[in-house]
Amino acid sequence: MKVGLSYSQGRPKDRFYADVLRAAGERFGIPVEPIWLAGIDQPLYRAQLENVDGIVLTGGADVDPRRYGYDDAQGLCRFTLPKRDEDELPIVEFALEHRLPTLAICRGMQFLNVVCGGTLIPDLPGHDWDDDSRRHIVSFEPGSWLSNFAPSGEGLVSSSHHQAVDRPGRGLSVAATSPDGIAEAMEWADPDGKAWLLAVQWHPERMSLDEPLSGELYRAFLEEVLARNLEKEEYPSGR
């Protein structure tokens, strides 16, 4: 069973995305093969999209501000990769059209939001996107899917980012926020008829699988991936 990782920037930390999927698959008894769909030195082969049962939109460079109508005269978007945006756009469109379970992480959440017509905050003063160890509390919206993992209404996560969601895109709603009001997670506002989707601003791949906002998220994602794989095998024509 294959899960597509959207894009590798060739950074050592990119390996975490694949490593944690394998580890979660072993822990929860759902064998999974992560594959990179595109990268710095790897073009996007669209045929690969036909062979995956789920998508992880990975973290990394800032989204090109022109994609959400922002004139970055001050140079707040510190590092952009327009080619990455170009490669990831068809991946997101394919995932939405073909109803692939999707887990979007950090930049992945931001890019998903932009593809859906939303906007971003180009820079958050005091936030450091290179601080991989920043731990903080997030609060969940009552009634959200994520709130099932935190009876207290709060949870602890690890994040590193200097941008964030501003206006939610079409069909998306904020499911969690940080103490300073920044959107920390997004879900479908109305999930009926749509594939499973969760977007988080934090980095579950850098957290322990013993933590509910890492391990339980991966378990839920992989269970949805498995269900789609079984459905595809039962109805290979797509009926």
Secondary structure, DSSP 8 states (H G I E B T S, - for coil): -EEEE--B-S-GGGHHHHHHHHHHHHHHT---EEEE--BTTB---GGGGGG-SEEEE---SB--GGGGT---TT--S--B-HHHHHHHHHHHHHHHHTT--EEEETHHHHHHHHHTT--EES--TT--TT-TTEEEEEEE-TTSSGGGG-TTSEEEEEE--S-EE-S--TTEEEEEE-TT--EEEEEESS-TTS--EEEESS-GGGS-TTSIIIIIHHHHHHHHHHHHHHHHHH-TT--
